Amino acid sequence: MPTILAEAAHDGNWLLLAAVLASLAVFSVCAVILTVTDLREHRLPNRWTGALAAGGAVTLGLACLVNDAGWSRFWSMLGGGVAYLGLILLLHLISRTGMGLGDVKLAGGLGLYAGWLGWDHLFGAIVLGFVAGGVVALALVLTRRATGSTHLPFGPAMLLGTAAALLF
């Protein structure tokens, strides 16, 4: 997104700049609240996963209206949301004790953001989320703060992976 923000400012497309900044604000607020909640309570409240998805759909949808690549970004955004949600839903169905429904709902919203930038960013968000989750799990096991059967919140890793994909 930094490239898009820079191009929008350079071109004087203040509407695109405002819409993208608004989407990042929504993402940031929801990400902090969801991360803290998932770490404390091992749950991702519908209120905040919904706010993330709705806020992203509205702000990035508006950005599509004022962007030269609007329709391709719009379809990529929708496809990203469906693809990420579908992947995590599949993992939830395969392993009932692994991914929770909060993770599934979170994935839909995160897919909108990463998908808006393109399929490569979506792929990066997914991979980085799993890598972040794996590194944290490995560190906790190596320091004996967790075992192989410990349930760890995955939402923060998903949010971190998507945030990293949005920055690069």
C-alpha positions as CSV (number, residue, x, y, z in Angstrom):
1,M,0.0,0.0,0.0
2,P,2.9,2.5,0.5
3,T,3.4,2.5,-3.3
4,I,-0.3,3.2,-3.9
5,L,-0.3,6.0,-1.3
6,A,2.8,7.6,-2.9
7,E,1.3,7.4,-6.4
8,A,-2.0,8.8,-5.3
9,A,-0.3,11.7,-3.5
10,H,2.0,12.3,-6.5
11,D,-1.0,12.3,-9.0
12,G,-3.1,14.4,-6.7
13,N,-5.8,11.7,-6.4
14,W,-6.8,12.9,-2.9
15,L,-10.0,10.7,-2.9
16,L,-7.9,7.5,-3.5
17,L,-5.5,8.7,-0.8
18,A,-8.2,9.3,1.7
19,A,-10.0,6.0,1.0
20,V,-6.8,4.0,1.4
21,L,-5.8,5.8,4.5
22,A,-9.3,5.2,5.9
23,S,-9.0,1.5,5.2
24,L,-5.6,1.4,6.9
25,A,-7.1,3.2,10.0
26,V,-9.9,0.6,10.1
27,F,-7.5,-2.2,9.7
28,S,-5.2,-0.9,12.5
29,V,-7.9,-0.3,15.0
30,C,-9.5,-3.7,14.4
31,A,-6.2,-5.5,14.4
32,V,-5.1,-4.1,17.8
33,I,-8.5,-5.0,19.4
34,L,-8.7,-8.4,17.8
35,T,-5.1,-9.2,18.7
36,V,-5.5,-8.2,22.4
37,T,-8.8,-10.0,22.7
38,D,-7.5,-13.2,21.0
39,L,-4.4,-13.3,23.2
40,R,-6.4,-12.7,26.4
41,E,-9.6,-14.7,25.7
42,H,-8.8,-17.0,22.8
43,R,-11.7,-15.6,20.8
44,L,-12.3,-13.2,18.0
45,P,-15.5,-11.3,18.5
46,N,-18.0,-11.0,15.6
47,R,-18.3,-7.3,16.3
48,W,-14.7,-6.7,15.4
49,T,-14.2,-9.3,12.6
50,G,-17.4,-7.8,11.1
51,A,-16.1,-4.3,11.5
52,L,-12.8,-5.3,9.8
53,A,-14.6,-6.8,6.9
54,A,-17.3,-4.1,6.5
55,G,-14.8,-1.3,7.0
56,G,-12.5,-2.8,4.4
57,A,-15.3,-3.5,1.9
58,V,-16.6,0.1,2.2
59,T,-13.3,2.0,2.2
60,L,-11.5,-0.2,-0.4
61,G,-14.7,-0.3,-2.5
62,L,-14.7,3.5,-2.5
63,A,-11.0,3.4,-3.5
64,C,-12.0,1.2,-6.5
65,L,-14.4,3.9,-7.7
66,V,-11.6,6.5,-7.8
67,N,-8.8,4.3,-9.1
68,D,-7.8,3.6,-12.7
69,A,-7.6,-0.1,-12.0
70,G,-10.9,0.0,-10.1
71,W,-12.8,-3.0,-11.5
72,S,-9.8,-5.3,-11.5
73,R,-9.1,-4.3,-7.8
74,F,-12.7,-4.8,-6.9
75,W,-12.9,-8.3,-8.3
76,S,-9.5,-9.1,-6.8
77,M,-10.7,-7.8,-3.4
78,L,-13.8,-10.0,-3.5
79,G,-11.9,-13.0,-4.7
80,G,-9.3,-12.5,-2.0
81,G,-11.9,-12.5,0.7
82,V,-13.6,-15.6,-0.6
83,A,-10.3,-17.4,-1.2
84,Y,-8.8,-16.8,2.3
85,L,-12.2,-17.5,4.0
86,G,-12.5,-20.7,2.0
87,L,-9.0,-21.9,2.9
88,I,-9.4,-21.3,6.6
89,L,-12.9,-22.8,6.5
90,L,-11.5,-25.9,4.9
91,L,-8.8,-26.1,7.6
92,H,-11.6,-25.6,10.3
93,L,-13.6,-28.5,8.8
94,I,-10.6,-30.8,8.5
95,S,-9.4,-30.2,12.1
96,R,-12.2,-29.1,14.4
97,T,-9.7,-28.4,17.2
98,G,-7.4,-26.3,15.1
99,M,-8.9,-23.2,13.5
100,G,-12.0,-21.7,15.1
101,L,-14.9,-20.0,13.4
102,G,-13.5,-16.7,14.5
103,D,-10.4,-17.4,12.5
104,V,-12.6,-18.2,9.5
105,K,-14.5,-14.9,9.8
106,L,-11.3,-13.0,10.3
107,A,-9.8,-14.6,7.1
108,G,-12.7,-13.2,5.0
109,G,-11.9,-9.6,6.1
110,L,-8.2,-10.0,5.8
111,G,-8.6,-11.5,2.3
112,L,-10.4,-8.3,1.2
113,Y,-7.5,-6.2,2.2
114,A,-4.7,-8.4,0.8
115,G,-6.8,-9.2,-2.3
116,W,-7.3,-5.6,-3.1
117,L,-3.6,-5.3,-3.7
118,G,-3.5,-8.5,-5.8
119,W,-3.2,-12.2,-5.7
120,D,0.5,-12.1,-4.9
121,H,-0.2,-10.0,-1.7
122,L,-3.0,-12.4,-0.7
123,F,-0.6,-15.4,-1.1
124,G,2.0,-13.5,0.9
125,A,-0.5,-12.6,3.7
126,I,-1.5,-16.3,4.0
127,V,2.0,-17.6,4.0
128,L,3.4,-15.0,6.4
129,G,0.5,-15.6,8.7
130,F,1.3,-19.3,8.9
131,V,5.0,-18.6,9.2
132,A,4.4,-16.2,12.1
133,G,2.1,-18.7,13.8
134,G,4.7,-21.4,13.4
135,V,7.6,-19.4,14.7
136,V,5.6,-18.4,17.8
137,A,4.5,-22.0,18.4
138,L,8.1,-23.2,18.0
139,A,9.5,-20.6,20.4
140,L,6.8,-21.4,23.0
141,V,7.5,-25.2,22.7
142,L,11.3,-24.7,22.9
143,T,11.0,-22.5,26.0
144,R,8.6,-25.0,27.5
145,R,5.8,-22.5,27.8
146,A,3.6,-24.7,25.5
147,T,3.4,-28.3,24.4
148,G,2.3,-29.9,21.1
149,S,-1.3,-30.0,22.4
150,T,-1.5,-26.4,23.7
151,H,-4.2,-24.3,21.9
152,L,-2.6,-21.1,20.7
153,P,-4.6,-18.1,19.3
154,F,-4.0,-17.9,15.5
155,G,-5.7,-14.6,14.9
156,P,-2.7,-12.4,15.8
157,A,-0.5,-14.4,13.4
158,M,-3.0,-13.9,10.6
159,L,-3.2,-10.2,11.3
160,L,0.5,-9.9,11.4
161,G,0.9,-11.7,8.1
162,T,-1.6,-9.5,6.4
163,A,-0.1,-6.3,7.9
164,A,3.3,-7.3,6.5
165,A,1.8,-8.1,3.1
166,L,0.1,-4.7,3.1
167,L,3.4,-2.9,3.8
168,F,5.4,-4.6,1.0
